[in-house]
Amino acid sequence: MEQTIDPTLGPVLARTADERAVLDLFLDFHRAVLLRKLRGLSDVDARRRLVPSATTLAGLVKHLTMVERNWFPTLLAPEPGDVYLTSDEDAAAHFAVGDQDTVAGLTEAYERACARSRSVAASLDLDHVVPHPQLGEVSLRWVLVHMIEETARHAGHADILRELTDGESGAI
């Protein structure tokens, strides 16, 4: 019996693709999972604190927007005045949400940041190496793997928060 593969699972469809396609598809999959966690939520629900930390669905998306900007354009293709954020305070500040942070606005900002990240990454070889202010040198390959891990971890957090919000769970 032939099994049908769900076409929304890009990484599964790329199981024999080249390294670049596999990395790009896994990262895009986890980016999409994160956004699906916001779909259908009110702004109030997205900002609701459901765990002892300040982690919220809105805060996760806001944080990952900063992370996308930090790792791709700021590190890999910096423009004059770009500053790579390294402190715990910077990270915590980007989790903070206020009444001005809407699901629509956060989604749009994240989608723009991801599009810019894709553009920067597509212009470079996987072996492209840049200096990192804390780690020494890093390659685009390493950045992509790191971003897959970072995005997947936070998408998992988002899945738990969404389940606590309205019972919805799962990647799709």
DSSP file (Angstrom, degrees, kcal/mol; ACC not computed):
  #  RESIDUE AA STRUCTURE BP1 BP2  ACC     N-H-->O    O-->H-N    N-H-->O    O-->H-N    TCO  KAPPA ALPHA  PHI   PSI    X-CA   Y-CA   Z-CA
    1    1 A M              0   0    0      0, 0.0     2,-0.3     0, 0.0     0, 0.0   0.000 360.0 360.0 360.0 127.1    0.0    0.0    0.0
    2    2 A E        -     0   0    0      1,-0.0     2,-0.4     0, 0.0     0, 0.0  -0.607 360.0-138.6 -80.3 133.2    1.4    3.4   -1.0
    3    3 A Q        -     0   0    0     -2,-0.3     2,-0.4     1,-0.0    -1,-0.0  -0.728   9.5-135.7 -92.4 141.7    1.5    6.1    1.6
    4    4 A T        -     0   0    0     -2,-0.4     2,-0.5     3,-0.0    -1,-0.0  -0.816  15.0-141.7 -94.9 133.9    0.6    9.6    0.8
    5    5 A I        -     0   0    0     -2,-0.4     8,-0.0     2,-0.0     0, 0.0  -0.829  22.7-114.1 -97.9 130.7    2.8   12.3    2.2
    6    6 A D    >   -     0   0    0     -2,-0.5     3,-1.9     1,-0.2     7,-0.2  -0.469  21.0-143.9 -61.5 120.4    1.2   15.5    3.5
    7    7 A P  T 3  S+     0   0    0      0, 0.0    -1,-0.2     0, 0.0     6,-0.1   0.634  94.0  70.7 -68.2 -11.5    2.4   18.2    1.1
    8    8 A T  T 3  S+     0   0    0      1,-0.2     2,-1.3     2,-0.1    -2,-0.1   0.591  80.0  82.1 -77.5  -8.1    2.6   20.8    3.9
    9    9 A L    X>  +     0   0    0     -3,-1.9     4,-1.7     1,-0.2     3,-1.2  -0.587  58.5 174.0 -96.7  73.1    5.5   18.9    5.3
   10   10 A G  H 3> S+     0   0    0     -2,-1.3     4,-1.6     1,-0.3    -1,-0.2   0.843  74.0  57.2 -48.3 -44.7    8.2   20.4    3.2
   11   11 A P  H 34 S+     0   0    0      0, 0.0    -1,-0.3     0, 0.0    15,-0.1   0.850 106.1  50.8 -60.3 -32.6   11.1   18.7    5.0
   12   12 A V  H X4 S+     0   0    0     -3,-1.2     3,-1.4     1,-0.2    -2,-0.2   0.907 108.6  51.2 -69.8 -40.4    9.5   15.3    4.3
   13   13 A L  H 3< S+     0   0    0     -4,-1.7     3,-0.3     1,-0.3    -1,-0.2   0.782 109.1  52.3 -66.8 -25.4    9.2   16.1    0.6
   14   14 A A  T ><  +     0   0    0     -4,-1.6     3,-2.1    -5,-0.2    -1,-0.3   0.106  69.5 124.7 -95.5  22.0   12.9   17.1    0.5
   15   15 A R  T <  S+     0   0    0     -3,-1.4    -1,-0.2     1,-0.3    -2,-0.1   0.652  84.9  30.9 -64.0 -14.4   14.1   13.9    2.0
   16   16 A T  T 3  S+     0   0    0     -3,-0.3    -1,-0.3    -4,-0.1    -2,-0.1   0.198  97.8 115.0-121.9  14.3   16.5   13.3   -1.0
   17   17 A A  S <  S-     0   0    0     -3,-2.1    -3,-0.0     1,-0.2     2,-0.0  -0.176  75.1 -82.7 -76.4 174.1   17.2   16.9   -1.8
   18   18 A D     >  -     0   0    0      1,-0.1     4,-2.3     4,-0.0     5,-0.2  -0.258  46.8 -98.0 -73.7 168.2   20.5   18.6   -1.6
   19   19 A E  H  > S+     0   0    0      1,-0.2     4,-2.6     2,-0.2     5,-0.2   0.884 120.9  52.1 -55.9 -45.2   21.8   20.0    1.7
   20   20 A R  H  > S+     0   0    0      1,-0.2     4,-2.7     2,-0.2    -1,-0.2   0.923 110.5  47.5 -61.1 -45.8   20.8   23.6    1.0
   21   21 A A  H  > S+     0   0    0      1,-0.2     4,-2.7     2,-0.2     5,-0.2   0.903 112.1  50.5 -63.0 -41.2   17.2   22.7    0.1
   22   22 A V  H  X S+     0   0    0     -4,-2.3     4,-2.4     2,-0.2     5,-0.2   0.939 113.0  45.5 -63.0 -47.1   16.9   20.5    3.2
   23   23 A L  H  X S+     0   0    0     -4,-2.6     4,-2.2     1,-0.2     5,-0.2   0.939 115.3  46.8 -61.9 -47.9   18.2   23.3    5.5
   24   24 A D  H  X S+     0   0    0     -4,-2.7     4,-2.6    -5,-0.2    -2,-0.2   0.909 113.6  48.2 -61.6 -43.1   16.0   25.9    3.9
   25   25 A L  H  X S+     0   0    0     -4,-2.7     4,-2.3    -5,-0.2    -1,-0.2   0.885 110.5  50.1 -69.6 -38.5   12.9   23.7    4.0
   26   26 A F  H  X S+     0   0    0     -4,-2.4     4,-2.1    -5,-0.2    -1,-0.2   0.932 113.5  46.4 -64.0 -43.2   13.3   22.7    7.6
   27   27 A L  H  X S+     0   0    0     -4,-2.2     4,-2.3    -5,-0.2    -2,-0.2   0.937 113.9  47.6 -64.7 -45.3   13.7   26.3    8.7
   28   28 A D  H  X S+     0   0    0     -4,-2.6     4,-2.4     1,-0.2    -1,-0.2   0.871 109.0  55.3 -63.7 -35.6   10.7   27.5    6.6
   29   29 A F  H  X S+     0   0    0     -4,-2.3     4,-2.3     2,-0.2    -1,-0.2   0.948 110.5  43.8 -60.7 -48.4    8.6   24.6    8.1
   30   30 A H  H  X S+     0   0    0     -4,-2.1     4,-2.1     1,-0.2    -2,-0.2   0.847 111.0  54.9 -69.6 -32.9    9.4   25.7   11.6
   31   31 A R  H  X S+     0   0    0     -4,-2.3     4,-1.9     2,-0.2    -1,-0.2   0.931 110.4  46.8 -61.0 -44.3    8.8   29.4   10.7
   32   32 A A  H  X S+     0   0    0     -4,-2.4     4,-2.3     1,-0.2    -2,-0.2   0.878 108.4  54.9 -66.9 -38.0    5.4   28.4    9.4
   33   33 A V  H  X S+     0   0    0     -4,-2.3     4,-1.3     1,-0.2    -1,-0.2   0.937 106.6  52.2 -59.5 -46.0    4.5   26.3   12.4
   34   34 A L  H >X S+     0   0    0     -4,-2.1     3,-0.6     1,-0.2     4,-0.6   0.930 110.8  46.5 -57.0 -46.8    5.2   29.3   14.7
   35   35 A L  H >X S+     0   0    0     -4,-1.9     4,-1.2     1,-0.2     3,-1.1   0.853 105.4  59.9 -67.1 -33.0    2.9   31.5   12.7
   36   36 A R  H 3< S+     0   0    0     -4,-2.3    -1,-0.2     1,-0.3    -2,-0.2   0.809  96.1  63.5 -63.4 -27.1    0.2   28.8   12.7
   37   37 A K  H << S+     0   0    0     -4,-1.3    -1,-0.3    -3,-0.6    -2,-0.2   0.776 105.8  44.5 -67.3 -25.2    0.2   29.0   16.5
   38   38 A L  H X< S+     0   0    0     -3,-1.1     3,-2.4    -4,-0.6    -1,-0.2   0.729  85.7 115.6 -86.8 -24.6   -1.0   32.7   16.2
   39   39 A R  T 3< S+     0   0    0     -4,-1.2     3,-0.1     1,-0.3    -3,-0.0  -0.199  85.9   6.9 -55.6 127.5   -3.6   32.0   13.6
   40   40 A G  T 3  S+     0   0    0      1,-0.3    -1,-0.3     0, 0.0     2,-0.3   0.413  98.2 126.4  85.0  -1.6   -7.1   32.7   14.9
   41   41 A L    <   -     0   0    0     -3,-2.4    -1,-0.3     1,-0.1     2,-0.1  -0.627  58.6-123.3 -89.1 148.1   -6.0   34.2   18.2
   42   42 A S     >  -     0   0    0     -2,-0.3     4,-2.3     1,-0.1     5,-0.2  -0.418  28.8-109.8 -76.0 163.1   -7.1   37.5   19.5
   43   43 A D  H  > S+     0   0    0      1,-0.2     4,-1.5     2,-0.2     5,-0.1   0.893 120.8  53.1 -60.2 -39.6   -4.5   40.1   20.4
   44   44 A V  H  > S+     0   0    0      1,-0.2     4,-0.7     2,-0.2     3,-0.2   0.923 109.5  47.3 -63.3 -45.1   -5.4   39.6   24.1
   45   45 A D  H >4 S+     0   0    0      1,-0.2     3,-0.7     2,-0.2    12,-0.3   0.888 109.6  53.6 -64.5 -38.3   -4.9   35.8   23.8
   46   46 A A  H 3< S+     0   0    0     -4,-2.3    12,-3.1     1,-0.2    13,-0.4   0.806 113.4  43.4 -66.1 -28.8   -1.6   36.2   22.0
   47   47 A R  H 3< S+     0   0    0     -4,-1.5    -1,-0.2    -3,-0.2    -2,-0.2   0.517  87.6 120.3 -92.3  -6.5   -0.3   38.5   24.8
   48   48 A R    <<  -     0   0    0     -4,-0.7     2,-0.6    -3,-0.7     9,-0.4  -0.365  61.0-134.6 -67.6 132.5   -1.7   36.3   27.7
   49   49 A R        +     0   0    0      1,-0.1     7,-0.1     7,-0.1    -1,-0.1  -0.780  33.6 163.6 -86.5 121.8    0.9   35.0   30.2
   50   50 A L        +     0   0    0      5,-0.6    -1,-0.1    -2,-0.6     6,-0.1   0.417  59.9  51.2-118.0  -4.4    0.1   31.3   30.8
   51   51 A V  S    S-     0   0    0      4,-0.4   110,-0.0     2,-0.4     0, 0.0  -0.876  93.9-101.9-130.2 162.4    3.4   30.3   32.4
   52   52 A P  S    S+     0   0    0      0, 0.0    -1,-0.0     0, 0.0    -3,-0.0   0.820 102.6  70.2 -58.0 -32.4    5.4   31.7   35.3
   53   53 A S  S    S-     0   0    0      1,-0.1    -2,-0.4     2,-0.0    -3,-0.1  -0.199 100.9-103.6 -75.9 176.4    7.9   33.4   32.9
   54   54 A A  S    S+     0   0    0     -5,-0.1     2,-0.2    -4,-0.1     5,-0.1   0.297  75.7 134.4 -82.2   9.8    7.0   36.3   30.7
   55   55 A T        +     0   0    0      4,-0.1    -5,-0.6     3,-0.1    -4,-0.4  -0.443  25.3 162.9 -68.1 126.2    6.8   34.0   27.7
   56   56 A T     >  -     0   0    0     -2,-0.2     4,-2.3    39,-0.2     5,-0.2  -0.891  51.5-108.8-133.7 165.1    3.7   34.6   25.5
   57   57 A L  H  > S+     0   0    0     -9,-0.4     4,-1.8   -11,-0.4     5,-0.2   0.933 122.9  47.3 -60.2 -45.0    2.8   33.6   22.0
   58   58 A A  H  > S+     0   0    0    -12,-3.1     4,-2.5     1,-0.2    -1,-0.2   0.912 111.1  52.0 -62.5 -41.7    3.2   37.3   20.9
   59   59 A G  H  > S+     0   0    0    -13,-0.4     4,-2.7     1,-0.2    -1,-0.2   0.861 105.8  54.2 -63.9 -36.7    6.5   37.5   22.7
   60   60 A L  H  X S+     0   0    0     -4,-2.3     4,-2.6     2,-0.2    -1,-0.2   0.923 111.3  44.8 -63.1 -43.9    7.8   34.4   21.0
   61   61 A V  H  X S+     0   0    0     -4,-1.8     4,-1.8     2,-0.2    -2,-0.2   0.911 113.9  49.7 -67.5 -41.3    7.1   35.8   17.6
   62   62 A K  H  X S+     0   0    0     -4,-2.5     4,-1.7     2,-0.2    -2,-0.2   0.920 112.6  48.3 -62.3 -43.4    8.5   39.2   18.5
   63   63 A H  H  X S+     0   0    0     -4,-2.7     4,-2.4     1,-0.2    -2,-0.2   0.937 110.9  49.0 -62.3 -47.8   11.7   37.5   19.8
   64   64 A L  H  X S+     0   0    0     -4,-2.6     4,-2.5     1,-0.2    -1,-0.2   0.788 105.3  59.1 -67.9 -25.2   12.1   35.4   16.7
   65   65 A T  H  X S+     0   0    0     -4,-1.8     4,-2.1     2,-0.2    -1,-0.2   0.935 109.0  44.6 -63.3 -45.4   11.7   38.5   14.5
   66   66 A M  H  X S+     0   0    0     -4,-1.7     4,-2.8     2,-0.2    -2,-0.2   0.902 111.9  52.8 -63.3 -41.3   14.7   40.0   16.3
   67   67 A V  H  X S+     0   0    0     -4,-2.4     4,-2.7     2,-0.2     5,-0.3   0.920 108.0  50.4 -63.1 -43.9   16.6   36.7   16.0
   68   68 A E  H  X S+     0   0    0     -4,-2.5     4,-2.1     1,-0.2    -1,-0.2   0.940 114.2  44.5 -57.5 -48.0   16.0   36.6   12.3
   69   69 A R  H  <>S+     0   0    0     -4,-2.1     5,-2.4     1,-0.2     6,-0.3   0.893 114.6  49.9 -64.1 -39.6   17.2   40.2   11.8
   70   70 A N  I  <>S+     0   0    0     -4,-2.8     5,-0.9     1,-0.2    -2,-0.2   0.928 116.7  37.3 -67.1 -46.9   20.2   39.6   14.1
   71   71 A W  I  <5S+     0   0    0     -4,-2.7     5,-0.4    -5,-0.2    -2,-0.2   0.835 125.2  31.4 -80.5 -32.8   21.5   36.4   12.5
   72   72 A F  I  X>S+     0   0    0     -4,-2.1     4,-2.1    -5,-0.3     5,-0.9   0.918 129.0  16.3 -95.3 -77.7   20.8   37.1    8.8
   73   73 A P  I  >5S+     0   0    0      0, 0.0     4,-1.3     0, 0.0    -3,-0.2   0.941 129.7  45.3 -65.7 -43.4   21.0   40.7    7.7
   74   74 A T  I  4<S+     0   0    0     -5,-2.4    -3,-0.2    -6,-0.2    -4,-0.2   0.915 127.3  26.7 -68.5 -41.5   22.9   42.1   10.7
   75   75 A L  H  4<S+     0   0    0     -5,-0.9    -3,-0.2    -6,-0.3    -1,-0.1   0.920 132.5  32.2 -84.6 -46.9   25.5   39.4   11.0
   76   76 A L  H  <5S+     0   0    0     -4,-2.1    -2,-0.2    -5,-0.4    -4,-0.1   0.760 136.9  15.5 -88.7 -25.6   25.7   38.1    7.4
   77   77 A A  S  <<S-     0   0    0     -4,-1.3    -1,-0.2    -5,-0.9    -2,-0.1  -0.382  82.3-174.6-144.5  60.5   25.0   41.3    5.4
   78   78 A P        -     0   0    0      0, 0.0    -4,-0.1     0, 0.0    -3,-0.1  -0.228   9.8-153.5 -66.2 146.5   25.4   44.2    7.7
   79   79 A E    >   -     0   0    0      1,-0.1     3,-2.4     0, 0.0    -2,-0.0  -0.757  44.1 -69.5-108.3 162.0   24.6   47.7    6.6
   80   80 A P  T 3  S+     0   0    0      0, 0.0    -1,-0.1     0, 0.0     3,-0.1  -0.253 123.6  19.9 -53.1 132.6   26.2   50.9    8.2
   81   81 A G  T 3  S+     0   0    0      1,-0.3     2,-0.1    -3,-0.0     0, 0.0   0.250  86.2 139.6  91.6 -12.7   24.9   51.3   11.7
   82   82 A D    <   -     0   0    0     -3,-2.4     2,-0.5    -9,-0.1    -1,-0.3  -0.443  33.9-163.9 -65.1 135.7   23.8   47.7   12.2
   83   83 A V        -     0   0    0     -2,-0.1     2,-0.5    -3,-0.1    -8,-0.1  -0.989  16.6-132.8-125.0 123.5   24.6   46.4   15.7
   84   84 A Y        -     0   0    0     -2,-0.5     2,-0.4   -10,-0.1   -14,-0.0  -0.636  24.8-132.5 -75.7 123.9   24.6   42.7   16.5
   85   85 A L        +     0   0    0     -2,-0.5    -1,-0.1     1,-0.1   -15,-0.0  -0.635  38.8 157.4 -83.0 130.1   22.6   42.2   19.7
   86   86 A T        +     0   0    0     -2,-0.4    -1,-0.1    47,-0.0     2,-0.1   0.539  35.6  99.3-127.5 -12.8   24.4   40.0   22.2
   87   87 A S  S  > S-     0   0    0      1,-0.1     4,-1.8     4,-0.0     5,-0.1  -0.417  70.5-128.1 -87.9 156.7   23.1   40.7   25.7
   88   88 A D  H  > S+     0   0    0      1,-0.2     4,-2.6     2,-0.2     5,-0.2   0.828 112.7  59.0 -62.8 -32.6   20.5   38.8   27.8
   89   89 A E  H  > S+     0   0    0      2,-0.2     4,-2.4     1,-0.2    -1,-0.2   0.899 103.1  51.1 -64.7 -40.8   18.8   42.2   28.2
   90   90 A D  H  > S+     0   0    0      2,-0.2     4,-1.4     1,-0.2    -2,-0.2   0.932 112.1  46.8 -60.8 -45.7   18.4   42.6   24.5
   91   91 A A  H  < S+     0   0    0     -4,-1.8     4,-0.4     1,-0.2     3,-0.3   0.928 113.0  48.3 -63.4 -45.3   16.8   39.2   24.2
   92   92 A A  H >X S+     0   0    0     -4,-2.6     3,-1.3     1,-0.2     4,-0.9   0.888 107.2  56.4 -63.3 -39.0   14.5   39.8   27.2
   93   93 A A  H 3< S+     0   0    0     -4,-2.4     3,-0.4     1,-0.3    -1,-0.2   0.835 102.9  55.3 -62.4 -32.2   13.4   43.1   25.8
   94   94 A H  T 3< S+     0   0    0     -4,-1.4    -1,-0.3    -3,-0.3    -2,-0.2   0.546 102.4  56.1 -82.5  -5.9   12.4   41.5   22.5
   95   95 A F  T <4 S+     0   0    0     -3,-1.3    -1,-0.2    -4,-0.4    -2,-0.2   0.656  86.6 101.6 -88.0 -21.1   10.1   39.1   24.4
   96   96 A A     <  -     0   0    0     -4,-0.9     2,-0.3    -3,-0.4   -41,-0.0  -0.430  54.5-171.3 -70.7 133.0    8.2   42.0   26.0
   97   97 A V        -     0   0    0     -2,-0.2     2,-0.2   -50,-0.1   -38,-0.1  -0.917   6.4-173.0-125.4 152.3    4.9   42.9   24.4
   98   98 A G    >   -     0   0    0     -2,-0.3     3,-1.8     4,-0.0     0, 0.0  -0.722  47.8 -83.0-130.6-177.7    2.5   45.7   24.9
   99   99 A D  T 3  S+     0   0    0      1,-0.3   -52,-0.0    -2,-0.2   -56,-0.0   0.762 124.2  62.5 -61.1 -25.6   -1.0   46.7   23.8
  100  100 A Q  T 3  S+     0   0    0      1,-0.1     2,-0.9     2,-0.1    -1,-0.3   0.651  82.3  92.3 -74.6 -14.9    0.5   48.0   20.5
  101  101 A D    <   +     0   0    0     -3,-1.8     2,-0.2     4,-0.1    -1,-0.1  -0.716  60.7 180.0 -86.3 105.1    1.7   44.5   19.6
  102  102 A T     >  -     0   0    0     -2,-0.9     4,-2.9     1,-0.1     5,-0.3  -0.670  40.6-117.8-103.4 158.1   -1.1   43.0   17.5
  103  103 A V  H  > S+     0   0    0     -2,-0.2     4,-2.5     1,-0.2     5,-0.2   0.930 117.5  48.6 -57.3 -46.0   -1.2   39.5   16.0
  104  104 A A  H  > S+     0   0    0      1,-0.2     4,-2.4     2,-0.2    -1,-0.2   0.928 114.1  44.8 -62.3 -46.0   -1.4   41.1   12.5
  105  105 A G  H  > S+     0   0    0      2,-0.2     4,-2.4     1,-0.2    -2,-0.2   0.906 115.1  46.9 -66.8 -42.2    1.5   43.5   13.2
  106  106 A L  H  X S+     0   0    0     -4,-2.9     4,-2.3     2,-0.2    -1,-0.2   0.894 113.0  49.9 -66.7 -39.6    3.7   40.8   14.7
  107  107 A T  H  X S+     0   0    0     -4,-2.5     4,-2.7    -5,-0.3    -2,-0.2   0.935 112.1  47.6 -63.1 -46.7    2.9   38.3   11.9
  108  108 A E  H  X S+     0   0    0     -4,-2.4     4,-2.4    -5,-0.2    -2,-0.2   0.917 112.5  48.6 -62.2 -44.2    3.7   40.9    9.3
  109  109 A A  H  X S+     0   0    0     -4,-2.4     4,-2.4     2,-0.2    -1,-0.2   0.903 113.2  47.7 -63.3 -41.2    7.0   41.9   10.9
  110  110 A Y  H  X S+     0   0    0     -4,-2.3     4,-2.8     2,-0.2     5,-0.2   0.922 111.1  50.4 -66.8 -43.6    8.0   38.3   11.3
  111  111 A E  H  X S+     0   0    0     -4,-2.7     4,-2.3     1,-0.2    -2,-0.2   0.907 112.1  48.1 -61.5 -41.1    7.1   37.5    7.6
  112  112 A R  H  X S+     0   0    0     -4,-2.4     4,-2.4     2,-0.2    -1,-0.2   0.923 112.0  49.1 -64.2 -43.9    9.2   40.5    6.5
  113  113 A A  H  X S+     0   0    0     -4,-2.4     4,-2.5     1,-0.2    -2,-0.2   0.910 112.2  48.3 -62.8 -41.6   12.1   39.5    8.6
  114  114 A C  H  X S+     0   0    0     -4,-2.8     4,-2.8     2,-0.2    -1,-0.2   0.896 110.1  51.6 -66.1 -39.6   12.0   35.9    7.3
  115  115 A A  H  X S+     0   0    0     -4,-2.3     4,-2.1     2,-0.2    -2,-0.2   0.917 111.7  47.1 -62.5 -42.5   11.8   37.1    3.7
  116  116 A R  H  X S+     0   0    0     -4,-2.4     4,-2.6     2,-0.2    -2,-0.2   0.908 111.4  51.7 -64.6 -41.5   14.9   39.3    4.3
  117  117 A S  H  X S+     0   0    0     -4,-2.5     4,-2.9     1,-0.2     5,-0.2   0.927 109.2  50.0 -60.3 -45.2   16.6   36.4    5.9
  118  118 A R  H  X S+     0   0    0     -4,-2.8     4,-2.7     1,-0.2    -1,-0.2   0.913 111.0  49.9 -59.2 -42.7   15.8   34.1    2.9
  119  119 A S  H  X S+     0   0    0     -4,-2.1     4,-1.0     2,-0.2    -2,-0.2   0.925 112.8  45.5 -63.3 -46.0   17.2   36.8    0.6
  120  120 A V  H >< S+     0   0    0     -4,-2.6     3,-0.8     1,-0.2     4,-0.3   0.950 115.2  47.1 -62.1 -49.2   20.4   37.2    2.5
  121  121 A A  H >< S+     0   0    0     -4,-2.9     3,-1.6     1,-0.2    -2,-0.2   0.893 107.8  56.1 -61.8 -40.4   20.9   33.5    2.8
  122  122 A A  H 3< S+     0   0    0     -4,-2.7    -1,-0.2     1,-0.3    -2,-0.2   0.755 102.2  57.8 -64.6 -23.1   20.2   32.8   -0.9
  123  123 A S  T << S+     0   0    0     -4,-1.0     2,-0.3    -3,-0.8    -1,-0.3   0.501 103.4  64.5 -84.8  -2.8   23.0   35.3   -1.8
  124  124 A L  S <  S-     0   0    0     -3,-1.6     2,-0.2    -4,-0.3   -48,-0.0  -0.874  80.6-117.0-124.3 151.9   25.6   33.3    0.0
  125  125 A D    >   -     0   0    0     -2,-0.3     3,-2.0     1,-0.1    15,-0.4  -0.511  32.9-114.7 -77.0 153.6   27.3   29.9   -0.2
  126  126 A L  T 3  S+     0   0    0      1,-0.3    15,-2.4    -2,-0.2    16,-0.3   0.813 118.2  55.6 -58.0 -29.7   26.8   27.6    2.8
  127  127 A D  T 3  S+     0   0    0     13,-0.2    -1,-0.3    12,-0.2     2,-0.1   0.430  76.3 126.9 -85.1   1.2   30.5   27.8    3.4
  128  128 A H    <   -     0   0    0     -3,-2.0    12,-2.0    11,-0.1     2,-0.4  -0.414  46.1-159.1 -60.9 129.6   30.4   31.6    3.7
  129  129 A V  E     +A  139   0A   0     10,-0.2    10,-0.2    -2,-0.1    -2,-0.1  -0.921  15.3 176.3-119.4 138.2   32.1   32.6    7.0
  130  130 A V  E     -A  138   0A   0      8,-2.6     8,-2.4    -2,-0.4     2,-0.2  -0.942  36.6 -98.7-133.1 156.9   31.7   35.8    9.0
  131  131 A P  E     -A  137   0A   0      0, 0.0     6,-0.3     0, 0.0     3,-0.0  -0.556  32.6-155.3 -74.1 141.1   33.1   36.9   12.3
  132  132 A H  E  >  -A  136   0A   0      4,-4.9     4,-1.5    -2,-0.2   -57,-0.0  -0.961  18.2-130.9-116.1 135.9   30.7   36.6   15.2
  133  133 A P  T  4 S+     0   0    0      0, 0.0    -1,-0.1     0, 0.0     4,-0.1   0.692 103.4  19.7 -63.1 -18.3   31.2   38.9   18.3
  134  134 A Q  T  4 S+     0   0    0      2,-0.1     3,-0.1    -3,-0.0   -48,-0.0   0.672 128.3  42.6-117.7 -29.1   31.0   36.0   20.8
  135  135 A L  T  4 S-     0   0    0      1,-0.3     2,-0.6     3,-0.0     0, 0.0   0.484  92.7-129.0-103.0  -4.2   31.7   32.8   18.8
  136  136 A G  E  < S+A  132   0A   0     -4,-1.5    -4,-4.9     2,-0.0    -1,-0.3  -0.817  74.5   1.6  88.2-127.2   34.6   33.7   16.6
  137  137 A E  E     -A  131   0A   0     -2,-0.6     2,-0.3    -6,-0.3    -8,-0.0  -0.753  66.0-176.0 -98.3 145.6   33.8   32.7   13.0
  138  138 A V  E     -A  130   0A   0     -8,-2.4    -8,-2.6    -2,-0.3     2,-0.2  -0.986  15.5-138.1-135.3 148.2   30.5   31.1   11.9
  139  139 A S  E  >  -A  129   0A   0     -2,-0.3     4,-2.4   -10,-0.2   -10,-0.2  -0.630  27.5-113.9 -98.3 161.6   29.4   29.8    8.5
  140  140 A L  H  > S+     0   0    0    -12,-2.0     4,-2.8   -15,-0.4     5,-0.2   0.897 119.5  58.2 -58.2 -39.1   26.0   30.3    6.9
  141  141 A R  H  > S+     0   0    0    -15,-2.4     4,-2.3     1,-0.2    -1,-0.2   0.936 107.4  45.9 -55.0 -48.1   25.6   26.5    7.2
  142  142 A W  H  > S+     0   0    0    -16,-0.3     4,-2.9     1,-0.2    -1,-0.2   0.908 111.3  52.3 -63.0 -42.3   26.0   26.8   11.0
  143  143 A V  H  X S+     0   0    0     -4,-2.4     4,-2.8     1,-0.2    -2,-0.2   0.919 109.4  49.8 -60.9 -43.7   23.7   29.8   11.1
  144  144 A L  H  X S+     0   0    0     -4,-2.8     4,-2.2     2,-0.2    -1,-0.2   0.924 112.7  46.0 -61.8 -44.8   21.0   27.9    9.3
  145  145 A V  H  X S+     0   0    0     -4,-2.3     4,-2.3    -5,-0.2    -2,-0.2   0.927 113.5  49.8 -64.4 -43.2   21.3   24.9   11.6
  146  146 A H  H  X S+     0   0    0     -4,-2.9     4,-3.0     1,-0.2    -2,-0.2   0.920 111.0  49.2 -60.0 -43.4   21.2   27.2   14.6
  147  147 A M  H  X S+     0   0    0     -4,-2.8     4,-2.6     2,-0.2     5,-0.3   0.840 108.0  53.8 -68.8 -32.7   18.1   29.0   13.3
  148  148 A I  H  X S+     0   0    0     -4,-2.2     4,-2.6    -5,-0.2     5,-0.2   0.951 113.3  43.9 -61.5 -47.9   16.4   25.6   12.7
  149  149 A E  H  X S+     0   0    0     -4,-2.3     4,-2.4     2,-0.2    -2,-0.2   0.935 116.3  46.1 -62.4 -48.1   17.1   24.7   16.3
  150  150 A E  H  X S+     0   0    0     -4,-3.0     4,-2.1     2,-0.2    -2,-0.2   0.927 116.6  43.8 -62.4 -46.8   16.1   28.1   17.7
  151  151 A T  H  X S+     0   0    0     -4,-2.6     4,-2.4     2,-0.2    -1,-0.2   0.909 114.4  49.3 -68.2 -42.3   12.9   28.4   15.7
  152  152 A A  H  X S+     0   0    0     -4,-2.6     4,-2.0    -5,-0.3    -2,-0.2   0.903 110.2  51.5 -64.1 -40.9   11.8   24.8   16.3
  153  153 A R  H  X S+     0   0    0     -4,-2.4     4,-1.8    -5,-0.2    -1,-0.2   0.937 114.1  42.9 -61.8 -46.6   12.4   25.1   20.1
  154  154 A H  H  X S+     0   0    0     -4,-2.1     4,-2.6     1,-0.2    -1,-0.2   0.824 109.3  57.2 -72.4 -29.7   10.3   28.3   20.2
  155  155 A A  H  X S+     0   0    0     -4,-2.4     4,-2.1     2,-0.2    -1,-0.2   0.872 106.3  51.7 -64.7 -35.1    7.6   26.7   18.0
  156  156 A G  H  X S+     0   0    0     -4,-2.0     4,-1.9     2,-0.2    -2,-0.2   0.905 109.1  49.1 -65.1 -42.0    7.4   24.0   20.6
  157  157 A H  H  X S+     0   0    0     -4,-1.8     4,-2.5     1,-0.2    -2,-0.2   0.929 110.9  51.1 -60.2 -43.8    6.9   26.6   23.3
  158  158 A A  H  X S+     0   0    0     -4,-2.6     4,-2.8     1,-0.2    -2,-0.2   0.870 105.7  55.5 -62.5 -37.2    4.3   28.2   21.1
  159  159 A D  H  X S+     0   0    0     -4,-2.1     4,-2.3     2,-0.2    -1,-0.2   0.923 109.6  46.0 -62.4 -43.5    2.5   24.9   20.7
  160  160 A I  H  X S+     0   0    0     -4,-1.9     4,-2.3     2,-0.2    -2,-0.2   0.929 113.7  48.5 -65.1 -44.9    2.3   24.4   24.5
  161  161 A L  H  X S+     0   0    0     -4,-2.5     4,-1.5     1,-0.2    -2,-0.2   0.892 111.4  50.0 -64.0 -38.6    1.1   28.0   25.0
  162  162 A R  H  X>S+     0   0    0     -4,-2.8     4,-2.6     2,-0.2     5,-0.7   0.916 109.5  51.0 -65.9 -41.3   -1.5   27.6   22.2
  163  163 A E  H  X5S+     0   0    0     -4,-2.3     4,-1.6     4,-0.2    -2,-0.2   0.901 110.7  49.1 -62.0 -39.6   -2.8   24.4   23.8
  164  164 A L  H  <5S+     0   0    0     -4,-2.3    -1,-0.2     1,-0.2    -2,-0.2   0.797 112.2  51.2 -67.6 -27.5   -3.1   26.2   27.1
  165  165 A T  H  <5S-     0   0    0     -4,-1.5    -2,-0.2    -5,-0.2    -1,-0.2   0.954 139.5 -16.4 -75.1 -52.3   -5.0   29.0   25.4
  166  166 A D  H  <5S-     0   0    0     -4,-2.6    -3,-0.2     2,-0.2    -2,-0.2   0.299  91.3 -97.9-143.6  10.8   -7.7   27.1   23.5
  167  167 A G  S  <<S+     0   0    0     -4,-1.6    -4,-0.2    -5,-0.7     2,-0.2   0.335  75.2 138.2  88.9  -8.9   -6.7   23.4   23.3
  168  168 A E        +     0   0    0     -6,-0.6    -1,-0.3  -131,-0.1     2,-0.3  -0.502  23.8 160.1 -71.3 137.3   -5.3   23.6   19.8
  169  169 A S        +     0   0    0     -2,-0.2     3,-0.1    -3,-0.1     2,-0.1  -0.964  17.6  71.2-150.3 167.6   -2.1   21.6   19.3
  170  170 A G  S    S-     0   0    0     -2,-0.3    -7,-0.0     1,-0.1    -2,-0.0  -0.152  76.8 -88.5 105.4 159.9    0.1   20.1   16.6
  171  171 A A              0   0    0      1,-0.2  -135,-0.1    -2,-0.1    -1,-0.1   0.790 360.0 360.0 -74.9 -29.7    2.3   21.4   13.9
  172  172 A I              0   0    0     -3,-0.1    -1,-0.2  -136,-0.0    -2,-0.1   0.427 360.0 360.0-102.3 360.0   -0.3   21.8   11.2
